[in-house]
Amino acid sequence: MDRIRRSPDADEEDARILLVGPDSWQERIRPRIGTTDGVSVRAVGRFERAVEVLEARSDATDCVVAAHRLDGGTGLELLGEIRALDVTTPFVLAPEAGDESLASEAFAAGVADYVPVGDDGDDESVSDGDDKNDGARLADRCLRAVRDHRDDRRHRERAAQFDACFGDPERFVAVLDADGTVVRANRVALDALRLDETAVLGKRFWGLPWAAVGESRRDLQRAVRSATDGEYATFEAGLASGDRERRFEFSVRPVGETGRVVVEGHEVAERVRLEEELRESEELHRVTLNNMTDTVLVTDDDGAFTYVCPNVHFIFGYTVEEIYEFGTIDALLGDDLFDRDRLESETVLTNVECTATDKTGREHALLVNVRNVSIQGGTTLYSCRDITKRKQRERALTQLHRTSRDLLYAETAAEIADRVVADAASILPTAATAVYRFDREENELIPTAASDAFDAATESHSAVGLDDSSAIARAFVADETLTRDVVTPETGTPDDRPELRDSPLALADDYVAVPLGDHGVFVAVAGGDRGAPDAPRSHDGAFDEVSEEVAELLSATTEAALDRVERETELRERDSALQRQNRKLSQLNQVNGFIREIDQALVRAETRDEIERAVCDRLTTDDRFAFAWVGETTASGTTLRPRAWAGDEQGYLDGVPLELDADAASVEPSVEAAADREAALVSNVADHLRAGPWCAEAVSRDFQSVLAIPLAYDDVLFGTLTVYANRPDAFDDMVRSVLCELGDTVASAINAVQRKEALRSDTVVQLDYRISDRSTVLRRLADETGATIRVEGDVTHDDGTTLVFATVEDAPLDRVVEAADGFVGVTDAEPIRETDESDGLVGLRVRDHFVTRILADHGAMLRRLQATPEGISLTVDVPDSVTARSIDEVVSNAYDGAELVAQREQVRTLETNDARGRFRDDLTERQLEVAQVAYHSGFFDAQRDVTGRDVAAMLDISHTAFYDHVRRIERKLLASVFESAPTPTTSTKVE
């Protein structure tokens, strides 16, 4: 039995007291209580401040002494507040004047003590019978409260510890009285004794059913008596458990000053298990030491090795026996590795850096921890970690950081490539490097920058195509890092592939090719400064994982820099484009401004002269352009004749030739536009000074750029609009486009005005044409059937088709309809009226606008159109407001081989013509079709044999709808006749 003497408890700490009360109360209490030994005082005045202090640092206060009346509450309210915050610090209430009622309320609230302090310093309500002043008495009461609180806390902690021990499911625990009687026993003890609680409690501990009595029982008695004397004791005993004996190892210790003892026991089998675990742990440590990369060495005071870790070869390359042959640690790690006096004082030194040379001669950077130990004759333990790669990485990252910072100021991709290759000599000291940029136009990787060592280490420095089999092209296309030892099932080992022998990296010992996104490839080749001590390569000249990692980091930095430059370039280009666009928009706003002015003038203009003058005036307003004029070809078609002009003409039109048959290389731009019917632009007249006489005339008047626009409508030329500016390049694409559209608008306006004037004209020129064009629908129909076909009228629909009413002579009507159905240009053909076997009326729906619509658009009217197998005859009425030449051009454009055979002038009744035009304008498209079908079918004849139902069937409508259309048509016809007649209030003056 072993005995251990119990050690006394440590001394208690000083009491830290927090005074809470008004200044007057503190001035009376603090000087008295603060001078007491073992007491430190801190004071606060306000209620809220006291709560904040206790909530934040309740463990820094051992006792709170508070006045009854506080700023913001009372002392008892403060007690309730801090108890709500779970602060258990003892609380002493010290009112300036107390009474029994307040004392009763204070103790009911849970104060640790109540010590009233009178104005004269006497304690009238509580007296302990000594001569101390009330400050010292208050300090004593506070110290007693602190001691009671600490004792209570210790008792609670011991009780909690005992409960944890008593409830341990692996531990035999019993509590005995001083005479050895069992007071309590846990479930483990009852199970081990195989008894219930009633059979154990009240029995002597050594009288329980132990497997062996005699000496064992006496050991039990001696151990219990020793514990009651304040000593610890241990013994081993057995308990009968069925057919076998269970051995326990017990310890007996006293329980404070209670006179009781606690018996704790562990089954010996548990110790065996622990010993087995210890052996397994030793084996685990042995295996760990053999396989871990850190090396552990132990030496004696003289530095001689007493233990060498089996894995020593991982760092040093030597065997354990070879390390012992070094003799001392100094021969391996060098002298003065650490300060031995400092080791003696601190017992352990960490992170001591040094260098050591391995068996192959390579230097390693080591991080060594040194510790004082006492292990089988060894006194100093060394734990060595190889940080060579980490130091390499640190140096590389430091330089990489500088490179990244420098790349922030690079402005071009070439500058970035040069900087990366230059800095790579420090980042990858054993590598030769190059940057290949991807050329998007040629789809090739171009060597942009390369070190001298790279030129020497590689065979070729030419561009690499994307179809090339080299690692450079494959890394870029696959977007992955490639090294020489990369092997894939498809390609095998790159060194063994014949097609790679002529690649740029064919002669390199090793390489790393890293893609730079869409920018290109960074290449590092083993073969730089091979003598560098920190060279990140292995003995066979190949890169290690640190080199590859650093190369990828450098490549990522390069890619980010290239991305930035590309973004900045795009932003600059976009900014320039926006500026150009803003200038164009500003110019467009100006152009749109005068275009709106011209459009408004065109709307108000009633004659061609007004249109042409308005256009010239608006173009030269506010010095927009220097000079503008409108010309038309003469009747002979050989010369341009000015019709309107504005601006600073300065006699230019009189000084330049305007003949259309002049040399095309030297004609004035307006003549060129009239001849070619396309816009003619001269951006800088000075560049063409010797091209023609007009250039000298223009330059002498400061006309430095010219734009001439043809005024054409439906391929009919009305003339030209020519604009001059007093600066070069005044007509950019946008201005030229707007002015060309203006030319189309002006031509359309001139055509509209001429049409309006044609309706009011009482004189017409009748033009007769003979047309030999066989491609027209009517001529082809006449050729195929032998019929004579004459157009009686037409209706143009919104879908672009035209319904043509034509009489047929000398051929069966059904044959004509059948033939027309086979023409691509005819969408529908149907007979309308059949007069006899070889005559009738047919309706043909053709795809395109008919010639009548084209003539009407230009102010002319179809008088007669007839097709026979011999040819087509056409008669057109041209009002005197429309030039016959323009209508001749319309007919020539519509038909090939149109020949003017006759021209005569006739007078028509203006009033009748107006009424007729007004009537046709009043009719809708459907009403005009109904009227023409009904008229030509004979519905309005006196002796008609066609009913309304028949006409409705032709139109594919109901007879009710047909009659409704007829009534509306008749109403509009009568209105055009009667409403146009003079009213009774109108008088006509005849001279």
Secondary structure by P-SEA (a helix, b strand, c coil): cbbbbbbbbccccbbbbbbbccaaaaaacaaaaaacccbbbbbbccaaaaaaaaaaccccccbbbbccccccccaaaaaaaaaaaccccbbbbbcccccaaaaaaaaaacccbbbbbccccccccccccccccaaaaaaaaaaaaaaaaaaaaaaaaaaaaaaaaaacccbbbbbbccccccccccaaaaaaaccccccccccccccccccccaaaaaaaaaaaaaaaabbbbbbcbbbbcccbbbbbbbbbbbcccccbbbbbbbbaaaaaaaaaaaaaaaaaaaaaaacccbbbbbbccccccccccccccccccccaaaaaaccccccccccccccaaaaaaccccccccccccccccbbbbbbbbbbbbbcccccbbbbbbbaaaaaaaaaaaaaaaaaaaaacccccaaaaaaaaaaacccccccbbbbbbbbcccccccccccccaaaaaacccccccccccccaaaaaaaacccccccccccccccccccccccccccccccbbbbbbccccbbbbbbcccccccccccccccccccaaaaaaaaaaaaaaaaaaaaaaaaaaaaaaaaaaaaaaaaaaaaaaaaaaaaaaaaaaaacccaaaaaaaaaaaaaccccccccccccccccccbbbbccccccccccccccccccccccccccaaaaaaacccccccccccccccccaaaaaaaaacccbbbbbbbcccccccbbbbbbbcccccccaaaaaaaaaaaaaaaaaaaaaaaaaaaaccbbbbbbbbbcccccaaaaaaaaccccccccccccccccbbbbbbbbccccaaaaaaaaaacccccccccccccccccbbbbbbbccccaaaaaaaacccccbbbbcccbbbbbbbbcccccaaaaaaaaaaacccccccccccccccaaaaaaaaaaaaaccaaaaaaaaaaaaaccccccccccaaaaaaaacccaaaaaaaaaaaaaaaaaaaaaacccccbbbbcc
